[in-house]
């Protein structure tokens, strides 16, 4: 699921339930799946249950702004193997 969509849904649910910041952090951490749950491993113990730290880490990993920058960086750093020649598109 798109992080921006998940973040919006989570905000709606947490507001409706009247969760405290601590409860929001705990619920967010508990609801992570797949690659998203791996973000918990890079956070310090004190950051895992800090809503701002957790959201910042998820924004850095899955946010649209950072995803585009990450993709751009990958393209810049990709090296072409010497044995492969560049091919141009045939003109018709």
PEUR-V847100 format. One record per residue. OMEGA is omega in whole degrees, 0 to 359 (* if undefined). Layout:
omega
OMEGA
OMEGA
This chain:
omega
177
182
181
178
179
181
178
179
181
179
179
181
183
178
180
180
179
182
172
178
179
178
178
181
180
180
179
179
182
183
182
180
174
181
183
181
179
177
180
183
181
180
173
180
181
180
183
180
174
187
182
180
181
179
178
179
179
176
180
183
189
181
183
181
183
177
178
179
179
179
179
178
178
180
180
186
179
180
177
179
184
183
181
179
175
178
176
179
178
178
180
*
